[in-house]
Amino acid sequence: MQYRLSKTVAIGIAAALTFGFAGSAAAQVTTTDSVKTTTTRSKTTVTSSRRISVRKDGTTSTEQAGTLVANADSLRADSIANAERMRQDSIANVERMRQDSIAAVERARQDSIAAAERARQDSIAAAQARADSIARAEAERLRQLAKGDVYFRLGAGVSMPQGTFGDFYNKGFNATGSLGWHKWNSPIGLRVDVGYDRFGVKSAAVGASDNANIWSGLGEVTLKIPQVLAVSPYLVGGGGFYRLSGSGAGSTSETKGGWNAGGGITFGIGMAKLFLESRYMHVSTEGDGTKFIPVILGFQF
């Protein structure tokens, strides 16, 4: 009887301990977020290292809260980093644009200064060229005033005897060379002529035995008349010596004085010009003198 009571008490104590341990284990599983589950089969013990989230309503979660928080923090950090990079890039772009704008303005300013300087130098050069041109023109004017305008003429044409001289001789020809001096700003000039006139004797003439040859050396004064377009008229007159030969019986030669007067026109502008001139020549020979009129065309240089 006493043995049965002791056995019963022992069984009760063991049962109480068993249920108490199970209740404590169940409470521990409910209040903690994760536990290690141990499964015993036969005599081998298997332990799992996986943590299982357990909610109070008895369901399990497949994601860990710490992982979600870490991912959120990582995304936020990346977003902040990207925003910072974009901000820095925007600042850098603005700064580059500002520097480029400053450089462009500076280049434009330097180009404007250079252009103004070139224009100034060109203006100075133009003014210097104008001053040089004026100086050359003035020097040429003074040179012309000092020496005048020297020219040379060479012409030829017909020579027509007049009066008694024309009774014995036919028309002949004339060749004349002249050296003249005329100031550009004066209407009056000087000229020296050397001429040769030849007249053929008339077959029916009485007392004439040979052709008449007349050499002349004359000094003359010229007077310019105002120019009309490219035509320059002038008057000429002077006197000198005439050498006559073959103008009478026995082909005698003599030197006589004489005078002349006439005029002409000059054509053209420049160094070489054409001229047309006619003069009345009077040689102081016996009787009423020897008279003739040469008409010549030539060049003036």
C-alpha positions in Angstrom: 0.0 0.0 0.0 2.8 2.4 1.0 4.7 1.3 -2.1 1.8 2.2 -4.4 1.4 5.6 -2.8 5.1 6.3 -3.3 4.9 5.2 -6.9 1.9 7.4 -7.5 3.5 10.4 -6.0 6.6 9.9 -8.1 4.6 9.6 -11.3 2.7 12.8 -10.4 5.9 14.7 -9.8 7.3 13.6 -13.1 4.1 14.5 -14.9 4.1 17.9 -13.2 7.7 18.5 -14.3 7.0 17.4 -17.8 4.0 19.7 -18.3 5.8 22.6 -16.6 8.8 22.3 -19.0 6.5 22.1 -22.0 4.5 25.2 -20.9 7.7 27.1 -20.3 9.0 26.1 -23.8 5.7 27.1 -25.4 5.8 30.5 -23.7 9.4 31.1 -24.7 8.5 30.4 -28.4 5.6 32.8 -28.2 7.4 35.8 -26.7 10.7 35.7 -28.7 11.1 36.7 -32.4 13.0 33.5 -33.3 14.1 30.2 -31.8 16.1 27.3 -32.8 14.1 24.2 -33.5 15.6 20.9 -32.5 14.3 17.7 -34.0 15.3 14.4 -32.5 15.0 11.2 -34.5 16.1 8.1 -33.0 19.2 9.1 -31.2 20.5 11.8 -33.8 19.9 15.5 -32.9 19.5 17.9 -36.0 19.7 21.7 -35.4 18.6 24.3 -38.0 20.4 27.6 -38.2 17.5 29.4 -40.1 15.8 32.1 -38.2 12.0 32.0 -38.5 10.0 35.2 -37.8 6.9 34.3 -35.7 4.0 36.6 -35.3 1.6 36.5 -32.3 -1.2 35.5 -34.7 0.7 32.3 -35.4 1.8 33.2 -39.1 5.4 33.4 -40.2 7.1 36.2 -42.3 9.5 35.5 -45.2 11.4 38.8 -45.0 13.4 40.1 -42.1 12.7 43.6 -40.8 16.4 44.4 -40.6 16.9 43.6 -44.3 14.1 46.0 -45.3 15.5 48.8 -43.2 19.0 48.2 -44.7 17.6 48.2 -48.2 15.7 51.4 -47.6 18.8 53.1 -46.1 20.9 52.0 -49.1 18.3 53.3 -51.6 18.1 56.6 -49.7 21.9 56.9 -49.6 22.1 56.2 -53.4 19.4 58.8 -54.1 21.2 61.4 -52.0 24.5 60.5 -53.7 22.8 60.8 -57.1 21.2 64.1 -56.2 24.5 65.4 -54.9 26.3 64.4 -58.1 23.6 66.1 -60.2 23.9 69.2 -58.1 27.7 69.2 -58.5 27.5 68.6 -62.2 24.9 71.4 -62.6 27.2 73.8 -60.6 30.2 72.7 -62.8 28.2 73.3 -66.0 27.0 76.7 -64.8 30.6 77.6 -63.9 31.9 76.4 -67.3 29.2 78.4 -69.1 30.1 81.5 -67.0 33.8 81.0 -67.8 33.1 80.5 -71.5 30.9 83.7 -71.5 33.6 85.7 -69.8 36.2 84.3 -72.3 33.9 85.2 -75.3 33.4 88.7 -74.0 37.1 89.1 -73.5 37.9 87.9 -77.0 35.3 90.2 -78.4 36.8 93.1 -76.4 40.3 92.2 -77.6 39.1 91.9 -81.2 37.3 95.3 -81.0 40.5 96.9 -79.6 42.6 95.3 -82.3 40.1 96.4 -85.0 40.1 100.0 -83.6 43.9 100.0 -83.6 44.1 98.7 -87.2 41.6 101.4 -88.2 43.7 104.0 -86.4 46.9 102.8 -88.1 45.2 102.8 -91.5 44.0 106.3 -90.9 47.5 107.4 -89.9 48.9 105.7 -93.0 46.3 107.3 -95.3 47.0 110.7 -93.7 50.8 110.1 -94.2 50.2 109.1 -97.8 48.1 112.2 -98.4 50.8 114.4 -96.8 53.5 112.7 -99.0 51.4 113.2 -102.1 50.9 116.9 -101.3 54.6 117.2 -100.6 55.5 115.6 -103.9 53.0 117.8 -105.8 54.5 120.9 -104.1 58.0 119.8 -104.9 57.0 119.3 -108.5 55.3 122.7 -108.6 58.5 124.4 -107.2 60.6 122.4 -109.7 58.4 123.5 -112.6 58.5 127.1 -111.3 62.3 126.9 -111.1 63.0 125.4 -114.5 59.8 125.9 -116.5 58.5 123.5 -119.1 61.1 122.6 -121.7 59.9 121.0 -124.9 61.2 120.0 -128.3 59.3 120.2 -131.6 59.9 118.6 -135.0 57.6 119.3 -138.0 57.4 119.5 -141.8 55.0 120.8 -144.4 54.5 123.0 -147.4 56.0 126.5 -147.9 54.3 129.0 -150.2 56.2 132.0 -151.7 54.5 135.4 -151.6 54.7 138.6 -153.7 57.5 139.1 -156.1 59.3 136.0 -154.7 56.3 134.0 -155.8 56.6 135.2 -159.4 59.9 133.3 -159.8 59.4 130.3 -157.6 56.8 127.6 -157.1 55.6 126.1 -153.8 58.2 124.3 -151.9 58.6 122.4 -148.6 59.7 123.3 -145.1 61.3 121.4 -142.2 61.6 123.0 -138.8 63.0 122.0 -135.4 62.3 124.0 -132.2 63.4 124.1 -128.7 61.1 125.9 -126.3 60.8 126.9 -122.7 57.5 127.8 -121.1 56.5 128.1 -117.4 53.5 126.1 -116.6 51.8 128.9 -114.8 52.7 131.7 -117.3 51.1 132.5 -120.7 54.5 133.7 -122.1 57.3 131.5 -123.3 60.5 131.5 -125.4 61.4 129.4 -128.4 64.4 129.0 -130.8 63.7 127.7 -134.4 66.0 126.3 -137.0 64.2 125.9 -140.4 64.9 125.0 -144.0 62.7 126.0 -146.9 63.3 125.0 -150.5 61.4 126.4 -153.6 61.6 125.2 -157.2 62.3 127.8 -159.8 59.6 128.5 -162.5 60.7 127.5 -166.0 59.4 130.7 -167.5 60.9 132.9 -164.8 63.3 135.6 -166.1 66.5 136.0 -164.1 66.1 132.9 -161.9 68.6 130.2 -162.6 68.3 127.7 -159.7 66.1 126.5 -156.9 65.9 128.8 -153.9 67.2 127.4 -150.5 66.6 129.4 -147.3 68.0 128.4 -143.9 66.7 130.3 -140.9 67.7 130.7 -137.3 65.1 132.5 -135.3 64.3 133.6 -131.7 60.6 133.9 -130.8 58.2 134.7 -128.1 55.1 132.5 -127.6 51.8 133.5 -126.0 49.4 130.8 -124.9 45.7 131.3 -125.3 43.3 129.6 -122.8 42.9 125.9 -123.6 39.6 124.6 -125.0 39.2 120.9 -124.2 42.4 119.2 -125.4 43.2 122.0 -127.9 45.8 124.7 -126.9 46.0 127.6 -129.3 49.0 130.0 -129.2 50.6 133.0 -131.0 54.2 133.2 -132.0 56.4 136.0 -133.3 60.1 137.0 -133.5 63.0 137.5 -135.8 66.4 136.3 -136.7 68.7 135.6 -139.7 68.0 134.0 -143.0 70.6 132.4 -145.3 69.5 132.5 -149.0 71.1 130.7 -151.9 70.3 130.2 -155.5 67.6 132.8 -155.5 69.0 134.9 -158.4 71.2 135.1 -161.4 74.6 133.5 -160.8 73.3 131.5 -157.8 74.6 134.0 -155.3 74.2 133.4 -151.5 73.5 136.1 -148.9 72.5 136.4 -145.2 69.7 138.8 -144.3 67.7 139.6 -141.3 64.0 139.2 -141.1 61.0 138.7 -138.9 58.0 136.4 -138.7 54.6 136.2 -137.0 51.9 133.5 -136.8 50.1 131.1 -134.6 49.1 127.5 -134.2 47.3 124.9 -132.1 48.5 121.9 -130.0 46.4 118.7 -129.7 46.5 116.2 -126.9 47.4 115.8 -123.3 50.6 114.4 -121.9 54.3 114.2 -123.0 53.7 113.8 -126.8 51.4 116.2 -128.6 50.6 117.1 -132.2 50.8 120.7 -133.4 49.8 122.6 -136.5 51.4 125.9 -137.2 51.6 128.6 -139.8 53.8 131.8 -139.9 54.4 134.7 -142.2 58.1 135.1 -143.0 59.6 138.4 -144.2 63.3 138.5 -145.2 64.8 141.9 -145.7 66.2 141.5 -149.2 66.4 144.1 -152.0 63.1 145.4 -153.3 60.0 144.5 -151.4 61.8 141.6 -149.7 61.5 137.8 -149.8 58.2 136.6 -148.4 56.8 133.1 -147.9 54.4 131.2 -145.6 55.2 127.7 -144.3 52.5 125.5 -143.0 53.8 122.6 -140.9 52.5 119.7 -138.9 54.6 117.9 -136.3 55.1 116.4 -132.9 55.9 118.2 -129.6 57.8 116.3 -126.9 
